Amino acid sequence: MSVPSSLAVILALQTTAPLASTEAPAPAAEAVQAQEAPAEPVAAEGASGPEDVVVTARRRAERAQSVPIALSVLGSEQIARTGTFTIQQVSQQAPTLQYTSSNPRNTALNIRGLGVSFGLANDGLEQGVGFYVDQVYNSRPAASAFDLLDIERVEILRGPQGTLFGKNTTAGAVNITTKSPSFTPEGEFEASVGTQKFGQIKAAVSGPISETLAFRVAAGKTTRDGFVRSTLTGRNVNDLDNFATRAQLLWQPNDDVRVRLIADYNLSDADCCTQVYAGYGETLRSPGRQFPALAAALGYRPPSLDPYDRLADADGELKARSEIGGISAIADIDLGGATLTSVSAYRWWDWQPANDRDYTALDILPQSANPVQQDQLSQEIRLASNGQNRLDYTLGLYAYYQELRGQNVTEWGSDAAFWLLGTQTANGTAIPRNLLDGYITTSEALSTIQSYAAFAQVTWHITDTLRLTPGLRYTYEHKTADYEAVVSGGLQTDDPALQAAKLSIFRPQAYDVRFNDDALTGDINLSWQARPNLLAYASYARGFKSGGINLAGLPFNATNNPALDRAIVSPEKSQSYELGIKSQWFGRKLTANFALFRTDVDDFQANVVDTGPGALRGYLANIDSVRSQGAELDLVLAPISGFSGYFRTAFTDADYESFENAPCPLELIASGTTVCDLSGKQLPGTSRWAFSYGAEYRRPTGLNGDAYVGIEGQSRTGYFADASDSKYLRIDGYTTVNLRVGFAADAGWEVFGLVRNLFDKDYMTLLTPQSGNSGMFSGVPGDPRTAQVTARYRF
């Protein structure tokens, strides 16, 4: 199905119902503004403690404490005061959310240990954590790697959200709402400067064009030198060079109709992304085929054996240019007893990288690039009851189309044959040093997704305090893919042994895939409002993520040929159970929320690294079963005027229940790829314990404003950075602390200083095995201590 024909389907759906927003537990005239509910606290009548936070986690405006699901919320004030401008920084304030990224394409979001398995990206895999901006699903994880701009709130929904949120929310969802146009003139300007040549400018302005039409325009620019220094060029790499803009129109001809048009564009154009030498671990290969001997034979020594010197010597081109943008229409029509909502969107993403994949000055893999272009169209229609009735409902239809085009160019260099193959073949034929010099593989992939769904959720108010909420969703998906890879170059030879040696690095392969998946999923939630400030709930959910397609080449089988049976991975199915309590105490000066959860996943879709002798590639595989279970505690304290604090902790026991055909860790690899049993081992990317905590004290001064000091911290226990659970690829636990001091004037201006990683803690965010099983591994260190000063003015 082509993009134009898919657009025709979506437009046809749209003509059956006008555009609209979500229902709200408010009078009908207010229902159309549910999705524009303020992110910041709203005072509750009679409240003596902290104010309420309004969220739209269930596609309607509700108090966060009244929503019977586990969630975390960052409002616009908290985002601004803490200097937060990335999802990675959001994750530091939400312990169940784990964000990792070696570049925009290789970005992963996990909630409760589930979402996307660590490893190299594969475009045929969809993430299990739904990423939504203004109700629009963003398919590619790169969408979460851009700067946050003009944000109203960020909601992190923990656990499956499939009934209302739709595609691929088997682990949870990140739900972002941007600031809407206002009929009251307002604006904001912010500028920051800091160490490492950090600079950031953000501006937003909004106001009326007429009595029925308002606008909002926002833009931002962030630059910073990288923390890794190239010993070959003397330049700092892995820098920041980001730009974002968004323009909106809001048409509100009367109290019953609200139409919001949004167009956005984001660019990240960095000299990125290399890694540093992180260490060597002894393997079972012969001593002559391990890193110390190989490096010595080629006269190579890493620029530093200490990764926290942040020195790199990759000699290939570095580029990470990522662009994303789109246009959407969100419209609400109040029909009296119900609100009709339509969300129409087109989005695109373009990724243009260049990498030296061996991350060294050796000429092993001087070029490895995987450009990707993606287009997506989506249409959602919802009908939701207004107010609160004995029976509330939300009904909906959803359609989605994606087309993704990927290209790959990988080139091996003059050191590749010796490093990857050795000096002779199995039959004793001498391997020339230049056998792989200029050996190139080029590939093209084209994949499409058509997805259609119908869903319904009903809330039955059994009594004034007891509610039962069941939901069902039927999903049908059709996926196609065509993949072809060819090889060329290298030493031309007629020797069968040398030809076989070249092909052992990468073989030509081609395949096309067509398949359909469908599933009926749902959830049921029972909640009891025992007291006005005490809510208890229990829930059960069944989740589904359709099958994936390997779009990065296939691993080799026992006969050294591409394993065509691994072109498709099976659908992922999950069952989730959760018990929770939400409460407020001592005149609402203490908010305490607690949740117990367990999720069992069959045919978990994992991104596995092929540790064979050739290029480092990720491929998809099904893990028989995994389990994530644990407990979460959120505390918010506001005992006296001017002081507030929070403490959040998560214990997550996420393990492979059955993974008998797993890739082996580095320390157990002798030669080639072997199979190990990792059943019972810890899932990668997941800390058993994670903590976020912070406090702020504000005090009025005689200068017509408030002075304040704030501190935020995060702590995580160790976790594995690779699906094989190698002891060499385990990232140690760490703690980082941020400190800020500032002054906020009553006149609307504010200035503050912020120090990130106050104690200059050294820690790693990513570890990667090098091609060829030499035992060497590289990594990405976390940012060292930085400081900045920010000035902001609002009117």
C-alpha positions in Angstrom: 0.0 0.0 0.0 1.6 3.3 -1.1 1.7 6.5 1.0 -0.9 8.2 -1.1 -3.4 5.3 -1.0 -2.9 5.1 2.8 -3.6 8.8 3.1 -6.8 8.2 1.2 -7.8 5.6 3.7 -7.1 8.0 6.6 -8.9 10.9 5.0 -11.9 8.6 4.4 -11.9 7.7 8.1 -11.7 11.4 8.9 -14.8 12.3 6.9 -16.9 9.9 8.9 -16.4 12.0 12.0 -15.0 15.5 12.8 -11.8 16.0 14.8 -12.0 16.2 18.6 -10.2 15.8 21.9 -10.8 13.7 25.1 -13.5 13.6 27.5 -13.2 15.3 30.9 -14.9 14.7 34.2 -16.5 18.1 33.8 -19.6 19.7 32.4 -20.1 19.2 28.7 -19.1 22.7 27.8 -15.7 22.1 29.3 -15.1 18.7 27.8 -13.4 19.9 24.7 -10.6 21.4 26.7 -9.7 18.1 28.4 -6.4 17.6 26.6 -5.4 21.2 27.3 -5.6 20.7 31.0 -2.8 22.6 32.8 0.3 20.5 33.6 1.0 22.4 36.8 -0.8 21.9 40.1 -4.4 23.0 40.4 -5.7 23.8 43.8 -8.3 21.5 45.1 -11.2 22.9 47.2 -10.4 22.8 50.9 -6.8 21.5 50.3 -4.3 22.6 52.9 -1.3 20.7 51.4 0.2 20.6 48.0 -2.0 21.3 45.0 -3.2 18.6 42.6 -1.5 17.7 39.4 -3.8 17.2 36.4 -2.9 14.5 33.9 -4.5 13.0 30.8 -3.1 9.5 31.3 -6.6 8.0 30.5 -7.3 10.5 27.7 -9.3 12.7 30.0 -8.3 15.4 32.5 -8.1 13.9 36.0 -6.2 14.4 39.2 -3.1 12.2 39.1 -4.0 10.9 42.6 -7.4 9.7 41.2 -6.0 7.7 38.3 -5.8 4.0 39.2 -2.5 3.4 37.4 1.1 3.9 38.3 2.5 7.1 36.7 5.0 9.9 37.2 4.5 13.4 36.1 6.9 16.3 35.4 5.1 19.6 34.9 6.4 22.6 33.0 7.6 24.4 36.2 9.6 21.4 37.3 11.1 21.0 33.9 12.1 24.6 33.7 13.5 24.9 37.3 15.6 21.8 37.0 17.0 22.8 33.6 15.6 19.6 32.0 15.6 19.6 28.2 16.0 15.9 27.2 14.2 12.6 27.9 17.5 11.3 29.4 17.3 14.1 32.0 13.6 13.2 32.6 14.7 9.6 33.3 17.0 10.8 36.0 13.9 11.9 37.9 11.8 8.8 37.2 13.6 5.6 38.4 11.5 3.1 36.4 12.4 4.8 33.1 15.7 3.8 31.6 17.1 5.7 28.6 20.1 4.7 26.6 21.5 6.0 23.4 24.8 5.7 21.5 23.2 7.8 18.7 19.6 8.8 17.8 19.0 5.6 15.8 20.4 3.4 18.6 18.1 4.8 21.3 16.1 2.7 23.7 13.4 3.4 26.2 12.6 0.8 28.9 10.1 0.9 31.7 10.2 -1.8 34.4 13.0 -3.5 32.4 10.9 -4.0 29.3 10.5 -2.1 26.1 13.5 -2.6 23.7 16.3 -5.0 24.5 19.8 -3.4 24.5 21.9 -3.8 21.5 22.4 -2.4 18.0 19.3 -0.9 16.4 17.3 -2.9 14.0 14.7 -1.0 12.0 12.4 -4.0 11.9 11.8 -3.9 15.6 9.2 -1.6 17.2 9.6 -0.4 20.7 7.5 -1.6 23.6 7.4 1.8 25.3 5.0 4.1 23.3 6.3 7.6 22.7 3.5 10.1 22.3 3.6 13.8 21.6 0.3 15.7 21.6 -1.5 12.4 21.3 0.5 11.3 18.2 2.4 8.0 18.4 6.0 8.3 17.2 7.2 5.0 15.8 11.0 5.4 15.8 12.9 5.7 19.1 15.0 8.5 17.6 12.0 10.8 18.3 12.9 10.6 22.0 16.5 11.8 21.3 15.6 15.4 20.5 15.4 18.5 22.8 12.2 19.1 24.7 10.7 22.4 23.7 7.8 24.4 25.2 6.5 21.4 27.2 3.4 21.5 29.4 4.0 18.1 31.0 5.7 14.7 30.6 3.7 11.7 31.9 5.4 8.4 32.3 2.8 5.6 32.4 4.2 2.4 33.9 2.9 -0.9 32.7 0.8 -1.8 29.6 -1.4 1.0 28.2 -2.7 -0.7 25.1 -6.4 -0.2 25.3 -6.4 3.6 24.9 -2.8 4.4 23.8 -2.7 1.9 21.0 0.4 0.7 19.3 3.2 -1.0 21.2 2.7 0.1 24.8 3.3 -3.4 26.2 5.8 -1.9 28.7 4.3 1.6 29.2 4.2 5.0 27.6 5.8 8.4 27.6 3.0 10.9 27.0 4.2 14.4 26.3 1.8 17.4 26.0 3.2 20.7 24.6 1.9 24.1 25.6 -1.2 25.1 23.6 -1.9 28.6 22.1 -3.5 31.1 24.4 -6.0 33.9 23.8 -4.2 35.8 26.5 -0.9 37.3 25.3 2.1 35.6 26.9 5.7 34.8 26.1 8.9 33.4 27.5 12.6 33.9 26.7 15.4 31.9 28.1 19.2 31.9 27.6 21.9 29.7 29.2 25.7 29.6 29.0 27.9 27.1 30.7 31.1 25.1 30.7 32.3 23.1 27.6 31.0 26.0 25.5 27.4 25.2 26.4 24.8 27.5 25.0 21.1 27.4 24.8 18.4 29.8 23.7 14.7 29.1 23.9 11.7 31.4 23.1 8.0 31.1 22.9 5.2 33.6 22.2 1.4 33.2 22.1 -1.6 35.3 21.7 -4.9 36.0 19.8 -5.1 36.7 16.1 -8.9 37.3 16.4 -11.6 36.5 18.9 -11.7 32.9 17.6 -8.1 32.2 16.5 -4.9 32.1 18.6 -1.3 31.2 17.7 1.8 29.9 19.5 5.4 29.8 18.1 8.4 28.4 19.9 12.0 27.8 19.0 15.2 26.6 20.7 18.8 26.1 19.9 21.4 24.0 22.0 25.1 23.7 21.4 27.9 22.3 23.4 31.4 20.8 22.8 31.7 17.1 23.2 33.4 15.6 26.3 35.5 13.1 24.1 38.7 14.4 22.6 40.1 13.0 19.4 43.8 12.4 19.6 44.1 12.4 15.8 42.4 15.8 15.1 42.7 17.5 18.5 38.9 18.3 18.3 36.2 17.5 20.9 33.6 15.1 19.4 30.2 13.8 20.6 29.0 17.3 20.8 25.5 18.9 20.8 24.1 20.9 17.9 20.3 20.8 18.2 17.5 23.0 16.8 13.8 22.7 17.4 10.8 24.8 16.4 7.0 24.4 16.7 4.2 26.6 15.3 0.5 26.2 16.3 -2.9 27.6 15.5 -6.0 27.2 17.8 -9.4 27.8 16.4 -12.2 28.0 18.9 -15.4 29.4 17.1 -17.6 28.6 20.1 -17.5 26.7 23.4 -18.3 23.4 21.7 -15.5 23.3 19.0 -11.8 23.4 19.4 -9.3 22.7 16.6 -5.5 22.8 17.2 -3.1 22.6 14.2 0.6 21.8 15.0 3.7 21.8 12.8 7.1 21.0 14.2 10.7 20.5 13.0 13.7 19.2 14.9 17.3 18.9 13.8 20.3 17.3 15.5 23.5 17.7 13.5 26.5 16.6 15.7 30.0 15.4 15.2 29.1 12.1 16.8 29.1 9.3 17.9 32.4 7.6 18.8 33.3 5.5 21.8 36.4 5.2 24.0 38.5 2.2 24.9 36.8 0.8 28.0 38.7 -2.4 28.7 39.7 -5.9 27.7 38.4 -9.2 29.0 40.1 -12.5 28.5 38.1 -14.9 26.3 38.5 -18.6 25.4 40.2 -17.9 22.1 43.9 -18.7 21.7 46.2 -16.0 23.2 47.3 -15.0 19.7 43.8 -14.1 18.8 43.0 -11.8 21.7 43.3 -8.1 21.9 46.8 -7.7 23.5 48.5 -9.9 21.0 46.5 -8.6 18.0 47.2 -4.9 19.0 50.9 -5.6 19.6 51.3 -7.3 16.2 49.9 -4.2 14.5 51.8 -1.8 16.8 48.6 -0.4 18.2 48.0 1.1 21.7 44.8 2.8 22.8 45.1 6.5 23.4 44.4 5.8 27.1 43.6 2.7 29.2 41.4 4.9 31.4 38.0 5.5 29.7 37.4 8.5 31.9 40.3 10.3 30.2 37.7 10.5 27.4 40.3 10.1 24.6 39.4 8.5 21.3 41.3 7.8 18.1 38.7 6.7 15.6 40.1 7.6 12.2 36.9 7.5 10.2 34.3 10.1 9.5 31.9 10.9 12.3 28.4 12.3 11.6 25.0 12.0 13.2 22.5 14.1 11.4 19.0 13.4 12.4 15.9 15.3 11.3 12.3 14.8 12.3 9.1 16.8 11.8 5.4 16.6 11.0 2.0 18.2 11.1 -1.0 17.2 13.1 -4.6 18.3 13.7 -6.4 17.7 17.0 -10.0 18.7 17.1 -12.7 18.4 19.7 -16.5 18.6 19.2 -18.8 18.6 22.2 -22.0 16.8 21.3 -23.6 17.4 24.6 -23.5 14.0 26.3 -20.2 13.0 24.6 -17.1 14.5 23.0 -15.9 13.4 19.6 -12.2 13.5 19.1 -10.0 13.2 16.0 -6.2 13.2 15.9 -4.7 13.3 12.4 -1.0 13.3 11.8 1.8 12.9 9.3 5.4 12.5 10.6 8.8 11.9 9.0 12.3 11.1 10.1 15.6 11.2 8.2 18.8 9.8 9.6 22.2 10.4 7.8 25.1 9.0 9.8 28.8 8.1 9.4 30.7 5.9 11.8 34.1 4.3 12.3 32.7 1.2 13.8 35.9 -0.3 15.3 36.3 3.0 17.3 40.1 2.9 16.9 42.9 4.2 14.7 43.2 0.7 13.3 41.9 0.2 9.8 39.4 -2.5 10.5 36.0 -1.0 9.9 36.6 2.5 8.7 33.1 3.0 7.4 29.8 1.8 8.7 26.7 3.9 7.9 23.0 3.0 8.1 20.9 5.9 6.7 17.2 5.6 7.3 14.2 7.5 5.9 10.8 7.0 7.6 7.3 8.3 6.9 4.2 7.7 8.9 0.5 8.6 8.8 -2.0 8.1 11.6 -5.6 8.8 12.3 -7.5 8.2 15.5 -11.2 8.9 16.2 -12.6 8.7 19.7 -16.1 9.1 21.2 -16.1 9.7 25.0 -18.8 10.4 27.4 -18.8 13.7 29.2 -19.0 14.2 32.9 -19.4 11.4 35.4 -22.2 8.9 34.9 -23.0 5.5 36.3 -21.4 4.2 33.0 -18.7 6.2 31.4 -17.2 5.1 28.1 -14.5 5.7 25.5 -14.9 4.2 22.0 -12.4 4.5 19.2 -10.9 3.6 15.8 -7.2 3.8 14.9 -5.3 3.6 11.6 -1.6 3.8 11.0 0.7 3.4 8.0 4.5 3.5 8.0 7.1 3.3 5.2 10.7 2.9 6.1 13.7 2.9 3.7 17.1 1.9 5.0 20.5 1.7 3.3 23.8 0.3 4.7 27.4 0.7 3.6 30.1 -1.2 5.5 33.7 -1.2 4.4 36.5 -3.2 5.8 40.1 -1.9 5.8 43.7 -3.0 5.5 43.9 -4.4 9.1 40.6 -6.3 8.9 41.9 -9.6 7.5 44.6 -10.0 10.2 42.3 -8.8 13.0 39.2 -10.8 12.0 40.5 -13.9 10.2 44.1 -14.4 11.3 47.0 -15.6 9.2 45.7 -18.8 7.7 42.5 -20.5 6.8 41.3 -23.8 8.3 43.0 -25.8 5.6 46.3 -23.9 6.1 46.1 -21.5 3.2 47.9 -18.2 4.0 45.6 -15.2 4.3 47.0 -12.1 2.7 46.9 -9.0 4.9 45.0 -7.1 2.2 42.4 -9.8 1.6 39.6 -7.6 3.1 41.0 -4.2 2.2 38.2 -2.3 0.4 35.8 -5.2 1.0 32.3 -3.5 1.0 28.8 -4.6 1.6 25.9 -2.4 0.5 22.3 -3.2 1.3 18.9 -1.7 0.9 15.7 -2.4 2.8 12.1 -1.3 2.3 9.5 -2.1 4.9 5.9 -1.1 5.4 3.4 -1.4 8.2 -0.4 -1.1 8.0 -2.1 -1.2 11.4 -5.8 -0.9 12.2 -7.5 -1.1 15.6 -10.9 -0.7 17.3 -11.1 -0.2 21.0 -13.6 0.4 23.8 -13.2 1.1 27.5 -16.1 1.4 30.0 -16.0 2.6 33.6 -18.8 1.3 35.8 -19.4 3.3 39.0 -20.7 0.4 41.1 -21.0 2.7 44.0 -19.8 6.2 44.8 -16.4 4.8 45.8 -16.1 1.5 43.8 -15.3 1.5 40.0 -14.7 -1.3 37.6 -13.0 -0.4 34.3 -12.7 -3.1 31.6 -11.3 -2.4 28.1 -10.8 -4.3 24.9 -8.7 -3.6 21.7 -8.6 -5.5 18.5 -5.5 -5.0 16.4 -4.8 -6.1 12.8 -1.4 -5.5 11.2 0.1 -6.2 7.8 3.9 -6.0 7.4 6.1 -6.3 4.4 9.9 -6.1 3.9 12.3 -6.5 1.1 16.0 -6.7 1.9 19.0 -7.2 -0.4 22.7 -7.0 0.4 25.6 -7.4 -2.1 29.4 -7.5 -1.6 32.2 -6.2 -3.7 35.9 -5.2 -3.5 38.7 -6.7 -1.4 41.5 -8.8 -2.9 40.4 -10.5 -6.1 41.2 -14.2 -5.9 40.3 -17.5 -7.4 41.4 -19.5 -4.3 38.3 -21.2 -2.9 39.7 -21.0 0.6 40.3 -17.3 0.4 36.9 -16.7 -1.2 35.3 -18.6 1.6 37.2 -16.5 4.1 35.9 -13.3 2.6 32.4 -14.6 2.6 32.7 -15.6 6.2 32.8 -11.9 7.0 29.6 -11.1 5.1 27.7 -13.0 2.4 25.3 -11.6 -0.2 21.7 -12.2 0.9 18.2 -11.2 -0.2 14.8 -12.0 1.1 11.3 -10.6 1.1 8.7 -11.0 3.9 4.9 -10.6 4.0 2.8 -11.5 7.0 -0.3 -10.6 9.0 -0.8 -10.5 12.7 -4.0 -9.8 14.7 -4.8 -10.0 18.4 -7.6 -9.2 20.9 -6.1 -7.6 24.0 -7.5 -5.9 27.0 -7.4 -4.9 30.6 -9.6 -4.7 33.6 -9.1 -2.4 36.6 -11.0 -2.4 39.9 -10.5 0.7 42.1 -11.8 1.7 45.5 -11.8 5.3 46.8 -11.7 4.2 50.5 -11.3 7.9 51.6 -11.1 11.2 49.7 -7.3 10.9 49.8 -6.9 7.1 49.7 -7.3 5.1 46.5 -6.6 1.3 46.2 -6.6 -0.5 42.9 -5.9 -3.9 41.2 -5.5 -4.4 37.5 -4.8 -7.2 34.9 -3.8 -6.6 31.3 -2.9 -8.6 28.2 -0.5 -7.0 25.8 0.5 -7.6 22.2 3.3 -6.4 19.9 3.2 -7.8 16.3 6.0 -9.7 14.8 9.3 -8.1 13.7 11.5 -8.3 10.6 15.2 -8.4 10.6 16.4 -5.5 8.5 20.1 -5.5 9.2 21.2 -8.8 7.6 20.9 -12.2 9.1 23.4 -14.1 11.3 25.0 -17.2 9.8 23.9 -20.8 10.5 26.0 -23.9 11.1 26.8 -24.1 7.3 28.0 -20.5 7.3 25.0 -19.3 5.3 22.5 -16.6 6.2 19.9 -18.1 8.6 16.8 -17.3 6.6 14.5 -18.8 9.3 15.4 -15.8 11.4 14.1 -13.2 8.9 10.9 -13.0 11.0 10.4 -12.9 14.8 7.1 -14.0 16.3 4.7 -11.6 18.0 5.3 -10.6 21.6 2.5 -11.4 24.1 2.4 -10.3 27.7 0.3 -10.6 30.8 0.5 -8.0 33.6 -0.8 -7.8 37.1 -0.6 -4.8 39.4 -1.8 -3.8 42.9 -1.5 -0.2 44.0 -2.3 2.4 46.6 -2.4 6.2 46.2 -2.7 8.2 49.4 -2.2 11.6 51.0 -1.7 12.2 54.7 -1.4 15.0 57.3 -3.5 17.5 55.5 -2.1 16.4 52.2 1.4 17.4 53.3 2.6 13.9 52.4 1.7 12.0 49.2 2.6 8.3 49.3 2.0 6.0 46.4 2.9 2.3 46.2 2.6 -0.3 43.5 3.4 -4.0 43.2 3.6 -5.4 39.7 4.4 -8.5 37.7 4.6 -8.9 33.9 5.2 -12.2 32.0 6.2 -11.9 28.4 6.2 -14.8 25.9 8.3 -14.6 22.7 10.0 -11.4 24.0 11.5 -9.6 21.0 15.2 -8.9 21.7 17.9 -7.2 19.8 20.9 -9.6 19.9 24.4 -8.7 18.9 26.1 -11.1 16.5 29.5 -11.7 18.0 30.8 -13.5 15.0 34.1 -12.6 13.3 32.7 -10.0 10.9 30.9 -6.7 11.3 29.2 -6.0 14.6 25.5 -6.4 13.7 22.3 -6.6 15.7 19.6 -9.0 14.7 16.2 -9.8 16.1 15.4 -13.0 18.0 12.6 -14.3 20.2 13.3 -15.1 23.8 11.0 -17.8 25.0 9.9 -16.0 28.1 10.9 -13.1 30.4 9.5 -11.8 33.7 9.6 -8.4 35.3 8.3 -8.0 38.8 8.9 -5.6 41.6 7.7 -2.7 43.7 7.7 1.0 43.4 7.3 3.8 46.0 6.8 7.5 45.4 6.9 10.0 48.2 6.3 13.7 47.9 6.6 15.9 51.0 5.6 19.5 51.6 5.7 19.9 55.4 6.1 23.7 55.6 5.6 26.6 53.3 8.5 27.0 50.9 9.9 23.5 51.3 9.2 20.5 49.1 10.9 17.2 48.5 10.4 13.9 46.8 11.8 10.3 47.0 11.1 7.7 44.4 12.4 4.2 44.4 11.9 1.1 42.2 12.9 -2.5 42.7 12.8 -4.4 39.4 13.5 -8.1 39.2 13.6 -8.5 35.4 15.0 -11.9 34.2 15.2 -14.3 31.3 12.8 -17.0 32.4 13.8 -19.2 29.4 16.6 -18.2 26.9 18.3 -21.5 25.9 19.6 -20.4 22.5 21.2 -17.2 23.6 24.4 -15.5 22.4 27.4 -16.3 24.6 29.1 -13.6 26.6 32.6 -12.6 25.6 34.3 -14.7 28.3 32.8 -17.9 26.9 33.5 -17.4 23.2 36.2 -19.6 21.7 35.7 -18.8 18.0 32.7 -17.8 15.9 29.3 -17.7 17.4 28.3 -20.2 20.1 25.1 -20.7 21.9 24.6 -20.4 25.7 21.7 -20.9 28.1 20.9 -17.6 29.9 17.8 -18.7 31.6 17.4 -17.1 35.0 19.9 -14.3 34.1 19.1 -10.6 34.5 17.6 -8.7 31.5 20.1 -6.1 30.1 19.6 -2.4 30.8 17.8 -2.9 34.1 19.0 -2.0 37.5 17.6 -4.0 40.4 17.3 -0.8 42.5 16.9 2.7 41.2 16.3 5.9 43.2 15.4 9.5 42.4 15.3 12.2 45.1 15.3 15.9 45.5 14.3 18.9 47.6 13.8 22.6 47.1 13.6 25.4 49.6 12.2 28.8 48.6 12.2 31.9 50.8 10.8 35.4 50.0 13.3 38.2 50.1 13.1 41.9 50.4 13.8 42.2 46.7 10.3 41.4 45.4 11.0 37.8 44.7 12.0 34.4 46.1 15.4 33.0 46.5 15.7 29.2 46.3 18.1 26.3 46.5 17.3 22.9 45.0 19.0 19.5 44.8 18.2 16.5 42.7 19.9 13.1 42.6 19.7 9.7 41.1 21.2 6.3 42.1 21.2 3.0 40.2 22.6 -0.4 40.9 24.6 -2.1 38.2 23.2 -3.5 35.0 24.3 -5.4 31.9 24.8 -3.4 28.7 24.4 -6.5 26.4 21.9 -9.3 26.0 24.6 -11.9 26.7 25.1 -10.7 30.3 28.8 -10.7 29.9 30.7 -9.9 33.1 32.9 -7.5 31.1 29.9 -5.6 29.8 28.3 -4.9 33.2 28.0 -1.2 34.1 28.6 -0.5 37.7 26.1 1.3 39.8 26.4 5.0 40.3 25.0 8.2 42.0 24.9 11.6 40.5 23.7 14.8 42.1 22.7 18.2 40.7 22.6 21.5 42.6 20.9 24.7 41.7 20.6 28.1 43.3 18.5 31.0 42.0 16.2 34.0 42.3 12.7 34.3 40.9 11.4 37.9 40.8 7.7 38.8 41.1 8.1 40.8 37.8 8.6 37.6 35.8 12.3 37.3 35.4 14.4 34.6 37.0 18.1 33.7 37.1 19.7 30.5 38.5 22.9 28.6 38.5 23.0 24.8 37.9 25.7 22.3 38.5 25.1 18.8 37.1 27.0 15.8 38.5 28.1 17.9 41.4 30.7 15.4 42.7 32.1 14.7 39.2 31.2 11.0 39.4 32.7 8.8 36.8 30.3 6.2 35.3 29.5 4.5 32.0 26.2 4.7 30.1 27.0 2.1 27.4 29.5 -0.7 26.8 29.9 -2.4 23.4 32.0 -5.5 22.3 34.4 -4.9 19.4 34.1 -6.8 16.2 36.1 -10.0 16.0 35.8 -11.3 19.5 39.2 -10.0 20.5 37.9 -9.4 24.1 38.2 -5.6 23.7 35.1 -3.5 24.5 34.4 0.2 24.1 32.0 2.5 25.9 30.4 5.9 26.4 31.2 7.6 29.7 28.6 9.7 31.4 28.9 13.4 31.4 31.4 14.9 33.9 30.6 17.8 36.2 29.2 20.8 34.3 28.0 24.2 35.3 25.6 26.7 33.7 23.8 30.0 34.3 20.3 30.5 33.0 18.2 33.7 32.7 14.5 33.6 32.0 11.8 36.2 31.4 8.1 35.5 31.2 5.2 37.9 30.4 
